[in-house]
Amino acid sequence: MRDVVIGIDIGGTFTKYGIIDINGHCIKENFTSTDKYSDFDIYLENLHTEIEESVSSINESIEIKGIGIGAPNGNYYTGTIQDAPNLNWKGTIPFVEKIKTYYPGIPVVLNNDANAAALGEMIYGGAKGMKDFIVITLGTGLGSGIVVNGDIVYGHDGFAGELGHINVKHRGRECGCGKLGCLETYVSATGLKRTVFKLLAERITESELRNYSFEDLTSIMVSEAAKKGDEIAIEAFELTGRILGIKLADAVACTSPEAIFLFGGLVKAGNILIEPTKKHMEENLFPIYRGKIKLLISDLHETNAAVLGASALAWKELQK
């Protein structure tokens, strides 16, 4: 019988889950909708049903030893999701308490999705052996996990390291958190789309991106257009990279990490995003840090990186 954990990554659009062994081998993975459900209890019931169908389809004997969950605004200390701006469920959601009703007796741990990603990077990915690094997740929003001396930085209340909500521009873009000018309103898949439509409104430059509504446009479409030389798409990535690079330079001054890892849907753009980010980060670093900080794409397999991160939470908790 093989010991496994269930790793669950909750995103603003989709929830990914997988059955993972101690070596990081993903026996089974799948996904379900997040934003389809406005009622959390219905969402959780559906998620449990789908997980159980996946478990029953595995052609070997397994024992579920634990469950790890990565979620926006997930609090490690309380096991709750609190006022996540990119989720339909507002207020405080007692996720661990609720899921334990489906899995009584099984240890369950929940964390911020980016903190889960950081643990996954440390256990399975490019941060093996590193004690000081930062993981930035670029999806519907921007998440961040900060590791100092081998430990996740949680702060006194479990919410330390929310780089997505540091200020970029005074009274700038409205954020789902209620503030104005947050980093994730400029640097995320959604932020990139907002930048594209701002440029389209200000310019008369021809662009294939004019053929799409805001709802239909995706960050992948923007990156594909940029690779084909679309001026609006290229400039949108340049602006995104400039803002991200400047704010990463600020983060470096706080923790002096060995490396910064980027992963998420937006990172699929590759050098179109990485090159301007690296350039502006280096230009804005305090001189003693220049040339020392590695900017890397996550070493985890792109299809299950977030799920591996969530499973790493469970394995690390079981080791305690």
N, C-alpha and C positions, 0 to 999 in steps of 0.2 A: 504494500500500500504506500502510495506516495503522499507525503505531507505537502499541502498547498495553502495559499491564502488567496482571498479575493481582493483584487485591487480595483478601486472605483475612482474614476476621474470625472468630476462634475464640471462641465463647461456651460457657458451661457446658451449654447445651441444644442449640443449633444452631450450625453453621458456615456463615457466609454468604460468598459469593465473587462476584466480578464481573470483567469485562474492561473496563478503563477507559482512555480516551485522555488525552493531556496536558492537555486542557481540562476534565477531570473529567466528560466525557460517558460514561455507563455504557452500553456497547454491549449487554452481556448480563449478567444476574445470576441467581443461584439460591441455594439453600441445601440443606444436608444435615444429618443428625443428628450430634451430637457425643456425647451421653450414651448412645447406643445401643451404642457400641463400647468395650469394656474393653481390647481389644488395640490399641495405637497403630498397629502396622504394617497391620492390617486396615483401620483407620480411614483411614489415609493412602492406601492402595491404592484404597479406595472414593472418597475425595475426588478423587484424580487422575483416575479414570475419569469422574466426573461433570463435572469441569472440561473434560476433553477432549471430552466430548459437547457441552457448551455451545459450546466453541470451534469445533467442526466444524459447528455449526448456524448460524454467522454467515455472512451472504450477502455478504461482501466480503473482500478480501485484507487480512490483518493480520499483523503481526510482533510476537511477544511479546518485549519488551525487558528485562523484569524481573518479579520477584514480590515483593510486600510482604505481610507477615503481622503481624497484631495478635493477641496471645494473652495470657491471664492469666499473670502471672509470666514473661513473655517477656523475655529478656535480650539487649539490642542488641549487647553486646560479644561474647557467646559463641554467639549464634544458637540458644540452648536455651530450653526451658520448664522451670522448676525448681520442683518441689513446689507446683504450682497447686492450691489447696484446692477449687476448683469443677470440676476435671476428673477423669476416671476414672484417668488415667495418672499414677502417682506417681513420685517421683524426678526425675532429670534426663533430659529428652527432647531428643535432638539433632535438632530439627525441621529446621533449615536443611540440615544434612548429609544427612538422609534424603530431603528433597524434591528435593535436587539430583540424586539418582539417577534421578529421573523427568524432570528438566529440566537435563541437563548443559550447561554453558557459559552458562547464563542467570543473571545476578546475582540473588541472593535475600537479602532483609534481613528480620529479625524484630525486633519490639519489643513492649513491654507494650501491651496493647490500648488503654489510656487514653492512652498516649503517641502511639499511632497516631491516635487520635481528635483529640488536640491538634494534630498536624500537619495533619490534614484540615481542621480548623477554621481554621487559619492560612492554608492554601493556597486552600481552596474556600469557606470559610464566613464567619461573622461576625467572626472574629478577624483578617481581612485588615488589615494595617497596624498591628496591635497587637504589642508586644514583651514585654508582661508580662500573662499571664493563666493561668487554671487551668481545666481541663476535668474534670468529674466524670461518670463513666459509671455509671448506675444500672440494673443488670440483675440477673442471678442474684446477683451480688456488687456491690461498689462499687470502681470503679477511678478513678485520678486521674492526669492528666498535667499537669505544671507547666512553664510556659515563663517563663524569665527572660532579659531582654535578647535576645529572639528565638531562644533556644536551649532545647531540652528539657533539664531537669535530670535527669541520670543518676546522679550520685554516683560514688564510686570503683569500685563493683562493678556498676553498671547497674540497681540496684534502688531508687533514690531516689524519694521522692514517693508512697509507699504509704499514702495517707490512709485507705484502707479498713481498715487494721489499727492505727490509733491507738486508744487506749483510751477507751471511753465510760463504763464502769462497772467498778470493781474487782470481780473475780471474778463478772463478769456472764455473759452468754450464751456458750455454747460456740461457737467458730468452727472452720471446717474447717481453719484453719491450725494449730490446736492451742492457741491462746491463748483466754483468756476475756475477754469484754467488748469485742470489736473493733467498730468503727463499722459495718462491713458487716453484722453480725448484727442491727443495728437499722435501718439505712438501706440497703435494697435491696429487690427484689421479694420475696425470701425473708424478709428482716427484717420487712417489712410484714405478711406472713402470720403470722409468729411473734407480732407485736404484736396482731393481730386475735384470735388464739386465746387469748392471755393475757387480753385484755379479755373475751372470751366466757366464759372460766372464772371471772372475778371478778365479772361482772355477770349480772343476770337480765333485762336490757333485751332487748326483742324485736329481732331482727335477721335479715334474710334470709340473712346469712352463716352462720347456724347450720345451714343446709341442706347445707353442703358439708364434705367431709373436707379435711384439710390438703393431701393430694396433688391434689385436684380444684380447690381454690381458686386463683385467679390474681389478680395485682395489678390487672388490668383489671376483674375482677369487683368488687374492693373499691372501685375508683374509680367504677364505675357505681353501686354502692350508695350511695356518699357523695353523688354528684350527685342521687340520689333522696331524700336526707335521712336515710339510715340513720345513727343516732347512733354505733354502734360503728365503722363505716367512717370517719366524719368524725373521731372522736377518734383513730383509728389514724393517720390522715394528719397530724393536729395534733401527735401525739407524734413521728412520723417527722420532720416539718418542724422541730420544736423541736431535736431532737438534731442534725440536719444543719446547721441554722443556727448553732448554738453552735460546732460543729467547723469550719465554714467561717470563722467569726470568728477562730478560732485560726490557720487557714491564712493568712488575710489578714495577720496580725501577722508572719508569717515572710517573705512575698514581696511584699506590697503590690501585688496585681495590679490592672490596670485593670478586668478583668471576670472573672466566673466563669461558665462555660458548663455547663449541665446537659443531658445527653441519655441516652437509653436507654428501655427499656419503661416504667419507673416515671414518667417525665416526661410520658407521655401523660395523666396525671391533671390536668395543667395547673395552674390556680390553686389547686386543692385542696391541692397540694403546695407550689407556689411561694410563695403568700402567707404561710403560717406559717414557711417557711424564711427568707424575706426579713425578716420581722418579728423573728425570734429572732437572725438574723445581725446586724442593725442594733443590737439591744439589747445584744449582747455584744461589739461591736467596741470596740477601744481608741478613745477619742473622736476622735483625729486622723484616723481612717479613715472615720468616719460620713458617709454621704451621697455617698461617692466611688466605691464599688464597685458596678459593674453586675452584677446577677444575671440571666442571659439563658438562654433555651432555645436549643439549638444551631440554627444557621442552615442546617445541612445537611438535605437531604431525609431524612425519618425512615426511609424504606425502605432507603436505601443509605448512610447516614452513616458507619457503621463500615467498610463496604467502601471508601468513598472515602478514609477515614483510612488504611486499609492500603495503598491504591494510592499515596497521597501519600508514604508511606515509600519506595516503590520509585522514584518520580520524583525525590524529593529525593536519594536515593542515586546515581541515574544522573547527576544534575546535578553531583555532586561529582567 
